[in-house]
Amino acid sequence: MVKKLLSLEAKVTNKYDDIIHMEYPLKSSDRIKHPRMTIENRAKIFAPFAALKGYEEAIAAKQKIVVARIELSEESKEFLDLQLGKMEQLLSKGQHPIITVVYFQKDKDSLDDKGEYIRFTGMVSKLDLTSRMIQIVEKRLPLDEIYKIEGEDLDTI
């Protein structure tokens, strides 16, 4: 049996030309089984979902690098005290500097003094030198856990 070769023009069909440009039926309970979906609801169909619960947390836990606590030198401690003094001056004037803090957070699974260093940026809302706490936005940090403090507002003083 010999197959007939079809030209490109023969493959093009005009079968649906009469309905391709027709309007969608009007919204009517007797004419349409399902009314048209709003654009917001249509977007929800394609929203991402988590197929595996806890997968993102497990990946984040694997990426966490647990290290031993770094003991600060005397020079580093003096520099931190200087930065805290500048911060106290700004707060007494009613200014709230935006700073970046690197602090140590002990790992809850570790039995010894190991954890991770976290970098956090925010506006200082409160500094209490007697209880040795600093509050940045809504996060309270003990001053003994702070490794480094940076801020443009602190450099101007």
MIDO-317191 format. One line per 4 residues: for each residue x, y, z of C-alpha. Coordinates in steps of 0.5 Angstrom, whole numbers. Example, Ala and Ser with C-alpha at 12.3 -4.5 7.8 and 13.67 -1.06 7.14 Angstrom:
2
25,-9,16 ~ 27,-2,14
This chain:
157
0,0,0 ~ 3,7,-2 ~ 1,13,3 ~ -1,19,0
3,25,1 ~ -1,31,4 ~ 1,38,3 ~ 1,43,8
-5,46,6 ~ -9,40,6 ~ -7,39,13 ~ -10,46,15
-18,45,17 ~ -23,50,16 ~ -28,46,21 ~ -28,50,26
-28,57,23 ~ -36,58,24 ~ -35,58,32 ~ -28,60,33
-30,68,34 ~ -37,67,38 ~ -38,70,44 ~ -38,66,51
-46,65,53 ~ -49,70,58 ~ -49,68,65 ~ -56,65,66
-57,60,71 ~ -62,56,66 ~ -57,57,60 ~ -50,55,64
-49,50,68 ~ -43,53,72 ~ -42,61,72 ~ -36,64,69
-30,64,75 ~ -27,71,77 ~ -20,73,75 ~ -18,72,83
-21,65,83 ~ -18,63,77 ~ -11,65,79 ~ -12,61,86
-12,55,81 ~ -5,56,79 ~ -3,58,86 ~ 3,54,89
2,49,94 ~ 6,45,99 ~ 6,37,97 ~ 10,35,103
9,38,110 ~ 15,40,113 ~ 20,40,107 ~ 22,47,107
24,47,115 ~ 28,40,114 ~ 32,44,108 ~ 33,50,112
35,45,118 ~ 40,42,114 ~ 43,48,111 ~ 44,51,118
51,51,120 ~ 53,50,127 ~ 59,53,130 ~ 62,54,137
61,60,140 ~ 67,65,138 ~ 70,69,144 ~ 71,76,143
77,80,144 ~ 78,86,149 ~ 79,90,143 ~ 72,88,140
69,88,147 ~ 71,96,148 ~ 68,97,141 ~ 62,94,142
61,98,149 ~ 63,104,144 ~ 57,103,140 ~ 52,102,145
54,108,148 ~ 53,112,142 ~ 46,108,141 ~ 45,110,148
46,118,146 ~ 42,117,140 ~ 36,114,144 ~ 36,119,149
35,125,144 ~ 29,121,141 ~ 32,118,135 ~ 32,111,134
38,108,130 ~ 37,103,124 ~ 43,98,126 ~ 45,91,124
47,86,129 ~ 50,79,129 ~ 49,75,135 ~ 50,68,137
44,63,138 ~ 45,57,142 ~ 43,51,138 ~ 37,47,142
39,40,140 ~ 47,42,142 ~ 49,40,149 ~ 55,44,149
56,51,147 ~ 55,51,139 ~ 50,55,135 ~ 49,59,129
51,67,128 ~ 45,70,125 ~ 45,77,122 ~ 39,82,124
37,89,121 ~ 32,93,125 ~ 31,100,128 ~ 33,100,136
27,101,140 ~ 30,100,147 ~ 37,99,150 ~ 37,97,157
44,97,160 ~ 42,95,167 ~ 39,88,165 ~ 43,88,159
38,87,153 ~ 37,91,147 ~ 30,91,143 ~ 30,92,136
23,92,133 ~ 20,87,137 ~ 26,82,138 ~ 30,82,145
37,80,145 ~ 41,79,151 ~ 48,84,150 ~ 52,78,152
50,74,145 ~ 52,80,141 ~ 58,79,136 ~ 58,85,132
54,92,131 ~ 54,96,125 ~ 50,102,123 ~ 50,109,119
47,113,125 ~ 53,110,130 ~ 58,112,125 ~ 56,120,125
57,121,132
